[in-house]
């Protein structure tokens, strides 16, 4: 079995009905890959930690933080 993982970056504005817009974006991606023979499996949340950057002699130092990404998983037999 083959798998394909695609990042999902929903784009929203400050208007109403953002949930519908996000759902439509996800639907369009799923439909696009389905037309290529891929089957939708699930939407995964991936968590990662970005380590702090000490900067040069402490100048420009940046704290570490946790980042979350959404990934769409497809499979093909």
RODO-697217 format. One record per atom (N, C-alpha, C): x, y, z; residue number from 0; residue in three letters. Coordinates in steps of 0.2 Angstrom, whole numbers, always signed. Example, Ala and Ser with C-alpha at 12.3 -4.5 7.8 and 13.67 -1.06 7.14 Angstrom:
REM residues 2
+-------+-------+-------+-----+------+
:    c1 :    c2 :    c3 :  nr : rest :
+-------+-------+-------+-----+------+
:   +66 :   -28 :   +39 :   0 :  ALA :
:   +62 :   -22 :   +39 :   0 :  ALA :
:   +66 :   -16 :   +39 :   0 :  ALA :
:   +64 :   -11 :   +35 :   1 :  SER :
:   +68 :    -5 :   +36 :   1 :  SER :
:   +64 :    +0 :   +39 :   1 :  SER :
+-------+-------+-------+-----+------+
//
This chain:
REM residues 77
+-------+-------+-------+-----+------+
:    c1 :    c2 :    c3 :  nr : rest :
+-------+-------+-------+-----+------+
:    +4 :    -6 :    +0 :   0 :  UNK :
:    +0 :    +0 :    +0 :   0 :  UNK :
:    +4 :    +6 :    +0 :   0 :  UNK :
:    +2 :   +11 :    -4 :   1 :  UNK :
:    +6 :   +18 :    -4 :   1 :  UNK :
:    +2 :   +23 :    +0 :   1 :  UNK :
:    +6 :   +27 :    +3 :   2 :  UNK :
:    +3 :   +33 :    +7 :   2 :  UNK :
:    +6 :   +40 :    +4 :   2 :  UNK :
:    +2 :   +45 :    +5 :   3 :  UNK :
:    +4 :   +51 :    +3 :   3 :  UNK :
:    +1 :   +56 :    +8 :   3 :  UNK :
:    +5 :   +60 :   +11 :   4 :  UNK :
:    +4 :   +65 :   +16 :   4 :  UNK :
:    +4 :   +72 :   +13 :   4 :  UNK :
:    -1 :   +76 :   +14 :   5 :  UNK :
:    -1 :   +83 :   +11 :   5 :  UNK :
:    -3 :   +88 :   +17 :   5 :  UNK :
:    +1 :   +93 :   +17 :   6 :  UNK :
:    +0 :   +98 :   +22 :   6 :  UNK :
:    -7 :  +102 :   +21 :   6 :  UNK :
:   -10 :  +103 :   +26 :   7 :  UNK :
:   -17 :  +107 :   +25 :   7 :  UNK :
:   -16 :  +114 :   +29 :   7 :  UNK :
:   -16 :  +119 :   +25 :   8 :  UNK :
:   -16 :  +126 :   +28 :   8 :  UNK :
:   -22 :  +130 :   +26 :   8 :  UNK :
:   -27 :  +129 :   +30 :   9 :  UNK :
:   -33 :  +133 :   +28 :   9 :  UNK :
:   -32 :  +140 :   +28 :   9 :  UNK :
:   -35 :  +143 :   +23 :  10 :  UNK :
:   -35 :  +151 :   +23 :  10 :  UNK :
:   -42 :  +154 :   +24 :  10 :  UNK :
:   -42 :  +158 :   +29 :  11 :  UNK :
:   -48 :  +161 :   +31 :  11 :  UNK :
:   -47 :  +169 :   +31 :  11 :  UNK :
:   -53 :  +172 :   +32 :  12 :  UNK :
:   -53 :  +180 :   +32 :  12 :  UNK :
:   -57 :  +181 :   +39 :  12 :  UNK :
:   -58 :  +187 :   +40 :  13 :  UNK :
:   -61 :  +189 :   +46 :  13 :  UNK :
:   -69 :  +189 :   +45 :  13 :  UNK :
:   -71 :  +187 :   +39 :  14 :  UNK :
:   -78 :  +187 :   +37 :  14 :  UNK :
:   -82 :  +181 :   +41 :  14 :  UNK :
:   -88 :  +181 :   +41 :  15 :  UNK :
:   -92 :  +175 :   +44 :  15 :  UNK :
:   -91 :  +169 :   +39 :  15 :  UNK :
:   -94 :  +163 :   +42 :  16 :  UNK :
:   -94 :  +157 :   +38 :  16 :  UNK :
:   -87 :  +154 :   +37 :  16 :  UNK :
:   -82 :  +155 :   +41 :  17 :  UNK :
:   -75 :  +153 :   +40 :  17 :  UNK :
:   -75 :  +145 :   +41 :  17 :  UNK :
:   -79 :  +142 :   +45 :  18 :  UNK :
:   -80 :  +135 :   +45 :  18 :  UNK :
:   -82 :  +132 :   +39 :  18 :  UNK :
:   -86 :  +135 :   +35 :  19 :  UNK :
:   -89 :  +133 :   +29 :  19 :  UNK :
:   -83 :  +133 :   +24 :  19 :  UNK :
:   -79 :  +139 :   +24 :  20 :  UNK :
:   -74 :  +140 :   +19 :  20 :  UNK :
:   -68 :  +135 :   +20 :  20 :  UNK :
:   -67 :  +133 :   +27 :  21 :  UNK :
:   -61 :  +128 :   +28 :  21 :  UNK :
:   -64 :  +121 :   +26 :  21 :  UNK :
:   -70 :  +120 :   +27 :  22 :  UNK :
:   -73 :  +113 :   +25 :  22 :  UNK :
:   -72 :  +113 :   +17 :  22 :  UNK :
:   -74 :  +118 :   +14 :  23 :  UNK :
:   -74 :  +118 :    +6 :  23 :  UNK :
:   -66 :  +117 :    +4 :  23 :  UNK :
:   -62 :  +120 :    +7 :  24 :  UNK :
:   -55 :  +119 :    +5 :  24 :  UNK :
:   -52 :  +112 :    +6 :  24 :  UNK :
:   -54 :  +109 :   +12 :  25 :  UNK :
:   -53 :  +102 :   +13 :  25 :  UNK :
:   -56 :   +98 :    +8 :  25 :  UNK :
:   -62 :   +99 :    +7 :  26 :  UNK :
:   -66 :   +95 :    +2 :  26 :  UNK :
:   -63 :   +95 :    -5 :  26 :  UNK :
:   -61 :  +101 :    -7 :  27 :  UNK :
:   -57 :  +102 :   -14 :  27 :  UNK :
:   -51 :   +98 :   -14 :  27 :  UNK :
:   -47 :   +98 :    -9 :  28 :  UNK :
:   -41 :   +94 :    -9 :  28 :  UNK :
:   -42 :   +87 :    -9 :  28 :  UNK :
:   -47 :   +85 :    -5 :  29 :  UNK :
:   -49 :   +77 :    -5 :  29 :  UNK :
:   -51 :   +75 :   -12 :  29 :  UNK :
:   -55 :   +79 :   -15 :  30 :  UNK :
:   -58 :   +78 :   -22 :  30 :  UNK :
:   -52 :   +78 :   -27 :  30 :  UNK :
:   -48 :   +82 :   -27 :  31 :  UNK :
:   -42 :   +83 :   -31 :  31 :  UNK :
:   -38 :   +76 :   -31 :  31 :  UNK :
:   -36 :   +74 :   -25 :  32 :  UNK :
:   -32 :   +68 :   -24 :  32 :  UNK :
:   -36 :   +62 :   -26 :  32 :  UNK :
:   -43 :   +62 :   -25 :  33 :  UNK :
:   -47 :   +56 :   -26 :  33 :  UNK :
:   -47 :   +55 :   -34 :  33 :  UNK :
:   -47 :   +61 :   -38 :  34 :  UNK :
:   -47 :   +60 :   -45 :  34 :  UNK :
:   -41 :   +58 :   -47 :  34 :  UNK :
:   -36 :   +58 :   -43 :  35 :  UNK :
:   -29 :   +55 :   -45 :  35 :  UNK :
:   -28 :   +48 :   -43 :  35 :  UNK :
:   -34 :   +45 :   -40 :  36 :  UNK :
:   -33 :   +38 :   -38 :  36 :  UNK :
:   -32 :   +37 :   -30 :  36 :  UNK :
:   -31 :   +42 :   -26 :  37 :  UNK :
:   -29 :   +42 :   -19 :  37 :  UNK :
:   -36 :   +42 :   -15 :  37 :  UNK :
:   -36 :   +38 :   -10 :  38 :  UNK :
:   -41 :   +37 :    -5 :  38 :  UNK :
:   -40 :   +41 :    +1 :  38 :  UNK :
:   -44 :   +46 :    +3 :  39 :  UNK :
:   -44 :   +49 :    +9 :  39 :  UNK :
:   -44 :   +45 :   +15 :  39 :  UNK :
:   -39 :   +45 :   +20 :  40 :  UNK :
:   -38 :   +41 :   +26 :  40 :  UNK :
:   -41 :   +45 :   +32 :  40 :  UNK :
:   -37 :   +51 :   +33 :  41 :  UNK :
:   -39 :   +55 :   +39 :  41 :  UNK :
:   -35 :   +62 :   +39 :  41 :  UNK :
:   -37 :   +66 :   +43 :  42 :  UNK :
:   -33 :   +72 :   +45 :  42 :  UNK :
:   -30 :   +72 :   +51 :  42 :  UNK :
:   -23 :   +72 :   +51 :  43 :  UNK :
:   -19 :   +71 :   +57 :  43 :  UNK :
:   -16 :   +78 :   +59 :  43 :  UNK :
:   -15 :   +79 :   +66 :  44 :  UNK :
:   -12 :   +84 :   +69 :  44 :  UNK :
:    -5 :   +82 :   +71 :  44 :  UNK :
:    +0 :   +86 :   +68 :  45 :  UNK :
:    +7 :   +84 :   +70 :  45 :  UNK :
:   +10 :   +90 :   +74 :  45 :  UNK :
:   +13 :   +88 :   +80 :  46 :  UNK :
:   +15 :   +93 :   +85 :  46 :  UNK :
:   +23 :   +92 :   +85 :  46 :  UNK :
:   +26 :   +98 :   +85 :  47 :  UNK :
:   +33 :   +98 :   +85 :  47 :  UNK :
:   +36 :  +104 :   +89 :  47 :  UNK :
:   +42 :  +103 :   +92 :  48 :  UNK :
:   +45 :  +108 :   +96 :  48 :  UNK :
:   +50 :  +111 :   +93 :  48 :  UNK :
:   +50 :  +118 :   +92 :  49 :  UNK :
:   +56 :  +121 :   +89 :  49 :  UNK :
:   +60 :  +124 :   +95 :  49 :  UNK :
:   +66 :  +122 :   +95 :  50 :  UNK :
:   +71 :  +124 :  +100 :  50 :  UNK :
:   +73 :  +131 :  +100 :  50 :  UNK :
:   +74 :  +134 :  +106 :  51 :  UNK :
:   +76 :  +141 :  +106 :  51 :  UNK :
:   +82 :  +143 :  +102 :  51 :  UNK :
:   +83 :  +149 :  +100 :  52 :  UNK :
:   +89 :  +151 :   +96 :  52 :  UNK :
:   +92 :  +156 :  +101 :  52 :  UNK :
:   +98 :  +155 :  +103 :  53 :  UNK :
:  +102 :  +159 :  +108 :  53 :  UNK :
:  +104 :  +166 :  +105 :  53 :  UNK :
:  +104 :  +166 :   +98 :  54 :  UNK :
:  +106 :  +172 :   +95 :  54 :  UNK :
:  +114 :  +173 :   +96 :  54 :  UNK :
:  +116 :  +179 :   +94 :  55 :  UNK :
:  +124 :  +180 :   +94 :  55 :  UNK :
:  +125 :  +184 :  +101 :  55 :  UNK :
:  +128 :  +181 :  +106 :  56 :  UNK :
:  +129 :  +184 :  +112 :  56 :  UNK :
:  +123 :  +186 :  +116 :  56 :  UNK :
:  +117 :  +183 :  +114 :  57 :  UNK :
:  +111 :  +184 :  +117 :  57 :  UNK :
:  +106 :  +189 :  +113 :  57 :  UNK :
:  +109 :  +193 :  +108 :  58 :  UNK :
:  +105 :  +197 :  +104 :  58 :  UNK :
:  +102 :  +194 :   +99 :  58 :  UNK :
:   +95 :  +195 :   +98 :  59 :  UNK :
:   +91 :  +192 :   +93 :  59 :  UNK :
:   +89 :  +185 :   +96 :  59 :  UNK :
:   +89 :  +184 :  +102 :  60 :  UNK :
:   +87 :  +177 :  +105 :  60 :  UNK :
:   +80 :  +176 :  +104 :  60 :  UNK :
:   +78 :  +170 :  +102 :  61 :  UNK :
:   +71 :  +168 :  +101 :  61 :  UNK :
:   +69 :  +162 :  +106 :  61 :  UNK :
:   +64 :  +163 :  +109 :  62 :  UNK :
:   +62 :  +157 :  +113 :  62 :  UNK :
:   +59 :  +151 :  +109 :  62 :  UNK :
:   +60 :  +145 :  +112 :  63 :  UNK :
:   +57 :  +139 :  +109 :  63 :  UNK :
:   +49 :  +139 :  +109 :  63 :  UNK :
:   +46 :  +136 :  +105 :  64 :  UNK :
:   +39 :  +135 :  +105 :  64 :  UNK :
:   +37 :  +129 :  +102 :  64 :  UNK :
:   +30 :  +127 :  +103 :  65 :  UNK :
:   +27 :  +121 :  +100 :  65 :  UNK :
:   +23 :  +123 :   +94 :  65 :  UNK :
:   +24 :  +120 :   +89 :  66 :  UNK :
:   +21 :  +121 :   +82 :  66 :  UNK :
:   +16 :  +116 :   +81 :  66 :  UNK :
:   +10 :  +117 :   +78 :  67 :  UNK :
:    +6 :  +112 :   +76 :  67 :  UNK :
:    +4 :  +113 :   +69 :  67 :  UNK :
:    +4 :  +107 :   +65 :  68 :  UNK :
:    +2 :  +107 :   +58 :  68 :  UNK :
:    -3 :  +102 :   +57 :  68 :  UNK :
:    -7 :  +103 :   +52 :  69 :  UNK :
:   -12 :   +98 :   +50 :  69 :  UNK :
:   -10 :   +95 :   +43 :  69 :  UNK :
:   -11 :   +88 :   +43 :  70 :  UNK :
:    -8 :   +84 :   +37 :  70 :  UNK :
:   -14 :   +80 :   +35 :  70 :  UNK :
:   -15 :   +80 :   +29 :  71 :  UNK :
:   -21 :   +75 :   +26 :  71 :  UNK :
:   -17 :   +69 :   +24 :  71 :  UNK :
:   -20 :   +63 :   +26 :  72 :  UNK :
:   -17 :   +57 :   +24 :  72 :  UNK :
:   -21 :   +53 :   +19 :  72 :  UNK :
:   -18 :   +51 :   +13 :  73 :  UNK :
:   -21 :   +47 :    +8 :  73 :  UNK :
:   -18 :   +41 :    +7 :  73 :  UNK :
:   -21 :   +36 :    +4 :  74 :  UNK :
:   -18 :   +29 :    +3 :  74 :  UNK :
:   -20 :   +27 :    -4 :  74 :  UNK :
:   -16 :   +23 :    -7 :  75 :  UNK :
:   -18 :   +20 :   -13 :  75 :  UNK :
:   -16 :   +12 :   -13 :  75 :  UNK :
:   -20 :    +8 :   -15 :  76 :  UNK :
:   -19 :    +1 :   -15 :  76 :  UNK :
:   -14 :    -1 :   -20 :  76 :  UNK :
+-------+-------+-------+-----+------+
//
